[in-house]
Every structure is written in C-alpha cells, then in structure tokens.
Amino acid sequence: ESLAGPPLAGRFVATVSADDAASKPAPDMALKALRLTGVEAADAVVIGDTEYDIAMARHAGIAAIGVAWGHHPAERLLDAGAAIVVERPADLTGTVLGLLG
C-alpha cells in the first residue's frame, strides 16, 4: 500500500507482495513480477536488504544486489549470493546499470 501513495504513485509497473505469492525465500514473488512485466530473468535485478531477498532472487534465476543500509550486514548478503553489496543509496543506480550491462 505504501508504494501506491504519494510520492511514488504511478512509478511502478507492478508490485508483488507475500499477499500475492509464496513468501521469500521462495521465488514465487519474483517470478510473478517477471510475468506481470514481461521481463526475462536475465534482464532483471532484485535489490534487497535481507538474505531472504537474495535467496528469492537466486531461486528465480535473477541477479541480486544487496544494500548495506537495511536489515542484514553486507557479509550475510554476499554469503546468501548477492552479486554485489552497495554501501550508499547514491551508488545504487550505477550498480544496477553496470550489472545489467
């Protein structure tokens, strides 16, 4: 619900939560987002702050970027399979673009 309100209203093609599909670390939410958007796993990235986010991405065949300002420390995100962990929000866009090539 928070993504649907200001200031983010209209900025997302689709949103998926545990109300819509099996919860993380199952891949169901990520796979549903791919189906809803028509994006292939190779052209997507999951950005997460927990090992469960990273595991969901891995199980769905999607690259994962960890963010160090969330719930789990960088080492835990890397151990879960994150391709990289971003330390600052300002670096996130460049990291996503670099990972997707």
Secondary structure as UniProt FT lines:
FT   TURN            2..4
FT   TURN            6..10
FT   TURN            18..20
FT   TURN            24..25
FT   HELIX           28..37
FT   HELIX           41..43
FT   STRAND          45..48
FT   HELIX           51..60
FT   STRAND          63..67
FT   TURN            68..69
FT   HELIX           74..80
FT   STRAND          84..86
FT   HELIX           89..91
FT   HELIX           92..100
//
